[in-house]
Amino acid sequence: MGKKIRVVVVDDSALVRSLLSEIINRQPDMECVATANDPLIARELIREHDPDVITLDVEMPRMDGIDFLGRLMRLRPTPVVMISTLTERGAEVTMKALELGAVDFVAKPRIGVANGLSDLSQQIVDKIRVAAVARVRRLSQQAPSTSGTARSGGVEAPTALLGRLSTEKIVFIGASTGGTEAIKEILVHMPPDSPAIVITQHMPAGFTTSFAARLNSLCQIRVKEAANGERLLPGHAYVAPGGTQFHVGRSGANYIAVVDDGVPVNRHKPSVEVLFKSGAAFVGRNALAIMLTGMGADGAVAMREMKDAGSYNFVQDEASCVVFGMPREAIAHGAADEVLPLQAIAPALVARLRSGADRVLHRI
């Protein structure tokens, strides 16, 4: 046995602290080294025990979890998994936690907490294991804000249009752990006449609506949850609704969104594999694909199928990933045309699209 993952549990509920401690201590590879019922106590325990992972509630006395998370990521960056009722009914709070640097989240049930957390025990320990190997970065002294928008000047975004583009182009994006901020980094740099962009981010039902709305407030393109049967339009990005499968289909000359209650694939629903397979089947050489940070291998096989069908593929490099699992697997399957740092992907994508636009203009 190697070194155990050391966890500090921060929650104002004695019952939740006890349950989480029990779940963690049952695992052979982790231990709960301390618990705290508020952030001020937690601050001292974190200094004392130097944990590998912190589980953090949102609503607590003396300082709420979001304020504490922001201070933690500025002063002592540590992998955090948010575990709170608020993350279920207040998805905007979850988005803020991920923006501040939380690795992932688990929504504890509103009622039947004991049974509910027991049912979620495998998910909890899986996410702690992922967090333990995640790369976390120090938050700047000025916390990020979603109050500004690309349309009102709050986020720098390109002004130059791509020019005349074939509406046949579709951009595919797949991501998991760490993906919400990585997807934002791509989309805020896309000009308003971008081809349609389709996105699968591993996320449960109830959270993708808030995720899409947050992106829409920051981007020049329009971002929304995908709706079954709608036409995929340039200048729009479509997010797979949590708890469904999302893929691209054809209706006559048009690409359409297909959203259904399909079975989990690679244990995921939505699954990147499902979306990317549709890219190989229906879009072929008119597709461009991007694999971003995430644990596991979801989408790697299908991304290779997209490449074999003529897609041009970008994969995020290890140094800029929160978790390098999905990009590593895509590279191992020979699916990558370019492996780039996150900040370089959008410029490379835009440059490739612009060169494609030039070729269209030259043919006319």
N, C-alpha and C positions, 0 to 999 in steps of 0.2 A: 504494500500500500504506500502511495506517495503522500505528500503533505495534504492534510484535509483543508477544504475550503472553509475559512473562518467567517461566520456570518454574525452580524449584529442586527437584531430585530427592533424596529422602532414603531410602536403603535400604542395609542392611548387606551385600548381595550385589553384588560388583563386576560380575558378569554382568548383573544386573537394572539396575544404574545405567547400564551401557553401552547396553543394549537400549532403555531408556526414553529416554535422551539421543538415540539415533539416530532413534527414532520421532518424538520431538518436533521435532528439527532438520530432519526431512524436510518439515515443514509450512511453507508460506510465511508463515503468520501467527503463528508461535510459535518460541521458542528456549529451549533449556536453558542457563541462565546459570551454573549451578553444580550440583555433586553433593556429597553428604555421606554417609558411612557410619555416622554416629551423630548423635543429636540435639544433643550439645554442639558438635560441629563445625558442624552445620546452623544452630544459633543465631547463630553469628558470620557465616556466609554470608548468612543472611536479613537481618541488620543491614546487611551490606555491599551487597547487591544489591537489596534491597527488591522481592522478586518479586511478580508478580500472582497466581500459583498455586504451591502446594507439593504435590508427590506424596509420600506418607508411608507407610512400612512400619510394622508393629506391633512385631515382634520385632527388637530391636536392642540392641547392647551399651550399658552405662552408664545408659541410660534407655529404657524401652519407649515405643513410639509413642503410646499412650493418655495416659501421663503428660505427654509432650511436647506433645501436642495440647491438653490441658487448660491447660497453662501458656501456650502460644501464644495461645489464644483469650481468655485473661484479660488478657495483657499486650500482644499485638500481633495483633489479629484479622486473619487472612489466609485466603482461600479454600483449602481443603485437599481433595484427592482421595486417599482411602485406597487403596493398592495393595499387597495383602499376601496371602499364602497363608492366614493366619489368618482373613481375612474370609470365606473360603470354608468352612472347617471349623469355625470358631468364630463363628457368626452373632451370638451375644450380644456379642462384641467389636465387631462392626460396628455393632450397635444403640447401643452405648455411644459409639462414635466419632461417629455421627450426632447423638446426644444432646448431645455436647460441642461440636458445631458444624461437623463435617466436612460438606462440601457433598454428596459422593457417594462411591462406592467402586467399585473394580474388583477382582475376585478373580483373582489370578494362579494358574496351574495348579500342582498339587503336583509333577507330573513333566513333563518336556519343556518347561521354562520358555522356552527360546529360541523354539521354534515356537509355544508357547501365547501368549506375549506378542505375537508377530508377528500371530497370528490376531486378537488383541484390539486391535490398533493403532488401528483406526477408533473403537472404543468408548472407548479411552483418550483420544484427541485430542478426540473429541466432548465427553467429560466435562470435560476441561480447558477447552474453550471455554465451556461452561456455567458452570463455576466462576469463570471470569474476569469474568463479568458478574453473578455472584450477590451478594446482600447478606449479609454476615456481621456478626454482632453480638458485642459483647464479652461474654464469659462472666462471670457474677458470681463474686466471690471464693470463694463456697462452691459447689463444683461440684455439678450436679444428681445426684441419687441415685435409683436405682430400688428401694432397699431397703424403703422404705415403701410402703404400699398405701392405696388409698381405703378399703378395708374395715377396715384397721387404723389409719386416721387419718393416714397418711403424706402424702396428697395431699388438699387441700381439695376437697370435692365436695358437690353439693346434697343436702339431705335431704328436701326437699319432693317428694312424688310428683306426677305429672301428673294423676292422677285417672282416671276412666273414659275410655278411649280406644278408638276403633275399631281392631281388629287389622288392618284393611285398610291402615293407614298404613305406608309404607316410606320410610326415609331413605337416599339414595344419596350416596356421597362418592367423588370422584375426585381423585387427586394424583400428582405425580411428584417432581422434585427439591425437597428440603426438606419433603416431605410427611409423613415419619414423625413429626416433632415437631408439625407442624400438625394431623395427625389426632389425636395424643395430646391436644392442647389442646382439641379438640372433645369427645372421648369422656370425658375425666375430669370434664366438667361435665354429663354426661347422667345423669338420675335412673334408678333401677333399673327403672322401668316404662316406659321409652322404647319407642317402636315399634322394630321390627327395623331394623337399620342394615346396609347392604351397602357394601363398600369395595373399590375398586381402587386400589392403590398400585403404580406401576411398580417391580417388584422381581423378581430372578431366583429360580428354584427353589432351595430350601435356606435361604432367609432369612425367608420369611413366617411359618414356624412360630414362630421366635424372636420376630419382630415381634408376632404375635398374643399370644404368651405374656406378653411384656413389657406390652402394653396391658392384658391381663386382670388383671395384678397391680396395676395402677394405677387401675382403673375400678370403678364400682359396677355397671355392666352386665357381662355375660359376653362376652368376646371370644375368637374362635376362627377357625381357618382354615375356610373353607366346604368342605363335603363334598357331592358330587353327590347330589341327590335328597332332602336333608334339608329339613324344614319350617323356614321362617324365622319365628322366634318373637319376640314382644316381650321387651325386656330383654336382647337378644343383639345383638352385632355380628359380622359375618361378613367375613373378609378373603379376597380372591381369592388362591388358592395361586399362588406364583410359577411361571411357565412354563406356565400354563393360561389358558383363557378362562373367565370367570365372568359369568353373567347370571341374571336372575330369570325363573322360569317359573310356571305354575299347574298345580296338581293338584286338581281339583275346586274347593272353596272356599278352598284353601290356596295361599299363595305358597311356592315351593320354590327351592332353590339348584340351578343347573345349572352344573356344572364339566366342561369337556371339553377335548380336545386340538385346539381350533380353530386356524386359521391366524392369524399375526400380523395385527393391524389397526393402521394408522398406524405400522407397524414395532414394535408393542408386543404383548406376551403375558405378562400380562393387559393388556387395553386398556380405558380408560374409555369409549371409544365403544361397545364391546360391552355393557358394563353399563348405560350410560345409554339405549341404544336399547331394551333390554328394559323399562326404566322407562316409556318412552313407549308401548310396545306393550301391556304387561300391567298397569301400575299407574295410569297417567294422572293424574287429579286427586287421587288418594290418595298421590301421591309428593311428596317434598321432596328437592331436590338441592343439593349443595354442591360447588363447584369450588375446589380449593385450589392452592397454589403448584406450578409445574412448567414445564419447557421444552416448547415445541411447541404443537400444537393438538389433541391427542388429547381427544376428548369434546365439543368445542365444538359441532359440528353436531348431535350427539345430544342435548346439553343443550337446544338450541333446539327440537328435536323434543319433548322432555319438556315444555317450557314451552307449546308449541302444544297438547299433549295435556292440559294443565291442571295440571302440576306448578308448585310455588312454589320458586324457585331463589335460592340465595345464592352470591355469588362473592367471593373474598378480594380485598382492595384491593391496589394496587401497593406501597404503603409497607410493608406487613407481609409481603409475599412474599419468599422467597429468590430465586425466579425468577418473573417475571410473565407468562410466555408463555401457558400454558393459560388462566389467568383473563382475560388480555387478549383472547384469541381468543373466549372465551365471551361477553364483553361485546360484542365487535365483531359477533357473530352475533345480538345481541339476545336472548340467553338469560337475562340476569340480571334478577331482580326487585329484589334488593338487593345493593349492593356495599359490603362492610363490612371493617373491620380484623379480623384473625384472632380477637383476644380478644372481639370483639363477636358473632361468629357463633353460638356455642353459646347465649348468652343470648337472641338473637333467635329461634333455632330453638325453644328451650324455650318462649318466650313465644307463638310461633305455635301450637305444639302444645297449649299450655295453653288458648289461646282456642278451638282446635278442640274440646278436651275439654268446655269450657263449652257450646259449641253442641250437642254430643251430649247432655249432661245436660238442656239446656233442651227438647230435642225429646222426651225420654222422659216 
